[in-house]
Amino acid sequence: QVQLVESGGGLVQAGGSLRLSCAASRNILTFDTMGWYRQAPGKQRELVATITRYGTISYVDSVKGRFTISRDNYKKMVYLQMNSLKPEDTAVYYCAAEARTWGQGTQVTVSS
């Protein structure tokens, strides 16, 4: 079992940036895919970005060109750099290992 702890959320104005971090309790190379998901109030949780152990990356269309996912296997960390933030990016952001193990989430609020 792995524990995932997210950090880096907060309140930011539209157009601003935040960097989310996800710290894993053990080697993340044991997981084929690490990802970031988000859930806005009243909406279902949605996939934001994933990165495989080989470095293959995918994004939901709404964040392409603005968000960047990365991983540091040595530090057991996964990151989500979020630029040009929009109010519709407001949500709780979750880190996940193979969409089976989840962190507790970190709130991101983007004001207009």
Stockholm file with secondary structure:
# STOCKHOLM 1.0

chainA/1-112         QVQLVESGGGLVQAGGSLRLSCAASRNILTFDTMGWYRQAPGKQRELVATITRYGTISYVDSVKGRFTISRDNYKKMVYLQMNSLKPEDTAVYYCAAEARTWGQGTQVTVSS
#=GR chainA/1-112 SS CCCEEEECCEEEETTCCEEEEEEESSCGGGSSEEEEEEECTTSCCEEEEEEETTCCEEECGGGTTTEEEEEETTTTEEEEEECSCCGGGCEEEEEEETTTEECCCEEEEEEC
#=GC SS_cons         CCCEEEECCEEEETTCCEEEEEEESSCGGGSSEEEEEEECTTSCCEEEEEEETTCCEEECGGGTTTEEEEEETTTTEEEEEECSCCGGGCEEEEEEETTTEECCCEEEEEEC
//
